[in-house]
Amino acid sequence: MQESEGMGVSESPSFRCLHSCTPAAWSSLLPMAEKEINEKDSVRSSSLGEKGGVLADIEVLATEIQAVPDDILEASEYAKTMSAEEIEETIKLIVKEHGDDPNFPRTVIEAANRYLYDPELRQDPVEFQRVYEELKVEAAMMNVNSAYAEVRAVVSNKDDPTTPVLTFRTWVIGTIFVGAGGFINQFFSIRFPGISVGSNVAQVLAYPFAKLLELLPAREFTTFGYTWTLNPGPFNPKEHMIITIMANVGFSTPYTYVPSLVKFVPSHSSFCASARASYGSSICLCISISHGRLILDIKVRRMMAVQKTSLIRTAVLTALSTNLIGYGLAGLTRRFLVYPASAVWYNNLSIIALNRAFHHEKATVANGWSMTRMRWFLYCFGSMFVYFWFPDYIFQALSYFNWITWIAPNNVHLAAITGSVSGLGLNPIPTFDWNQLTYFLDPLINPFYVSFPRNARQLELIVICSDHNECELLAGVLMTTNITIDLCKRLSLGWTMITFPVIVAIWYTNTWNTGYLPINSNRVFDNTGNFYNVSRAVGPDTLFDAQLYDNYSPAYLAAANIIIYGVFFAVYTATLSHAILYHRRDMLHGFKSILSFGRKTSDMHRDVHVRLMEQYKEVGEWQYFMILVAAIGLGAAGVGAYATETSPAVVLYGVFLAAIFVIPIGIIYSITNVQITLNVLAELFGGLWFPGNAVAMNYFKSYGYVTTAHTLNFAQDLKLAHYMHIPPVATFWAQIYATVVSSFICTAILNFQMTKIPDVCTPHQVDHFICPGINTFFTASVLWGTLGPKRMFGQGGIYNSLLYCFLIGAALPIPFYFLRKRFRSLEHVHLPVIIYGGLIWAPGSIANIWPAVPVAWLFNVFIKKRYLAWWGKYNYITTTAFSAAIAISAIVIFFAVQWPNVVIDWSGNNRPFEGCDANGCTRLTVPVNGTFGPAVGEFH
């Protein structure tokens, strides 16, 4: 601490060295200050007298540092062993490493700044000691536990290194779930709203399987010198978690942007017909792998055995390559995305909460509730399993509760603004379906500052705050997250004017001829208002033909889809800009740790879990690098050895793009639970490097975009193993094995989808297999591959002005970064998260995201602030139970009643899908000449 002179300090003993004492001197001085505190007992003693001193102090600390009493008592005991120098160093570390961390308790950061830099604090020894004692407990907590209440609520700071992990039942149960989960998620990936089986389902079902295997004899076997047994003892939490991690590789993650089955899109069918006419007996396939599924656009010219074999080989090589490249990059980024304590990875917490419910249940009372986590899970699971039958099958209006459009079903304007199917979803009560509510985010997992700003941008919260009262309603929510009324005046109007009102303005002013199209669609249209027929713009070789294009039509996008591309452009540069401004120290620290040979990981990352993991053998960076190199080789072989019409260099280009973005995107994902995807950026560069070749563009997209998504998912699993203290070598082999197995299971699933599901990928498919992702994927293939980005977004292109969004995105974080010190309310403004909220559109709407706001506020603000113990015990279990129940209930519903075509034909199921909201009515009628926009030969 720097010396300060001329402050006019009182000469009482406790003030004699306020500005020059060493930490040790301060430690000896504190008893004097304590005496003065006792003399001023009237200031603070009322609460102490009511509840008995220590308990009252704990309650005060619990509020200040967001911790439960047990954690505070443990930290207080450890604090007695810390020297004044260690405490001082930790306080400085809080400011240095967590000053810009939106998840770190803001009261602690403010207290640390006051302690280090506020000279007025040192003039009041009573307040100084209060701040010091608070920081002392926090400093101790950072050494013995996690600094984050969310992590402490579910992750243990103890470990038993003798616990077996890779056991016989681990391999058996893990293999079963990798295969079954991959099948289920691929099958439902083309449904809207999508249904995915997550790791929570694997956890629920793995437990009874494993308990059954406990009946096996404990006989030992020796294989290749390795001794193993059928039954190593009671099923333990590490076994349970490694099965979950294996399932995660084959299961779909919450990220559900999955393009598949392009040949079934009506506008793509004509393209396939053209190819068949040109090449005889052929088929046109678009096979997709996202998170374990192929992302190839392969034209199979002649349906012969040799070509079938080539297709399979190409598919398998590409599947292995995209998965293993992601795994290699994940291992190389552990120092940025796994080891730092600030990399919380919120999705992992719900998984660990369920694990604890099975294995670590204690008879604890949380705010008067003594019910075990497991019993609460079963109650929530059973209730949601039964309830989901109503919105999904019996009474579908509960899911698409577009009740406002029922007043006038054929009113174009009413449907466009309030509709949930093809409208913008401006509806105060849009759904009673938890599956719809969690379509874009899980309100119980995401931090509230993530949920609210993203929604505030979507909802038309146009609040003109001329005085305090006019902002009072919104302030009740804003103030709970330190977003003040002052911020309401400055930012609410700006956020909400970016997406919803802009889309409305574009549509009603017929900008870019959007009035002739539905307001919210992810399809691509021609100048007649019909779906774009790409076969009329390509030659017999399926490549772009300029003359045919000039005689046909430009490609047009709906108003909401235009905004999607503008938001994507802005969020990419905003991510880089935000990462440089807010996380440059984190990234620099990670690179320094890579170069710090010989130093322990715990020396570079102060975290209890890093220290606990040091007792296990680590997997070296060189091993992950070798996997990366081998995977690139597999990808190059798959692209170059077969007729893919693509250069093997596309693999290197894609990996290079992923390597640039994976760290900044990963840091933001680990902190906010928001995953910024590279699909549009990969399409842009792929279209520029391979103009007119949609196949090559899609290969580049798979290696630039999908490998990044794989990297983040694998990194999240590595953090999950890190939290559970699973040996890194065990995690390594489990993930590799599951990756290989999952890469061989998609062909049969795709064949089933293409041949057995009637009317698949059509807008009115009876079981909702409408392929929302494939429409977006086909739109991207036309825009970026066949037509090329220069024609769409370049000089003279229809959407050229959207390129300014790159500059806007890069500039937006800068003023917020420099103003946040003066206006503390801006510390909760996370620009990439706010911008990313604009991606809900096409085919989503406000109806998919607004319902999450009150739920997020209830759990992550109201309950968390007032009943932290209850929140820590039940919050993550609640959402895990709901998600697992919906996934299993959906499977039962589909195979029990939907697949046999047992239909309940009544208004509760028909009304949401009638009228303009269902049909996507347009505002304007196409002119009498049959086309709109520039005439033939006049467009770019």
Beta strands, then each sheet from edge to edge (+ up, - down):
strand 1: 220-223
strand 2: 226-229
strand 3: 283-287
strand 4: 296-300
strand 5: 524-525
strand 6: 556-557
sheet 1: 1+ 2-
sheet 2: 3+ 4-
sheet 3: 5+ 6-
end
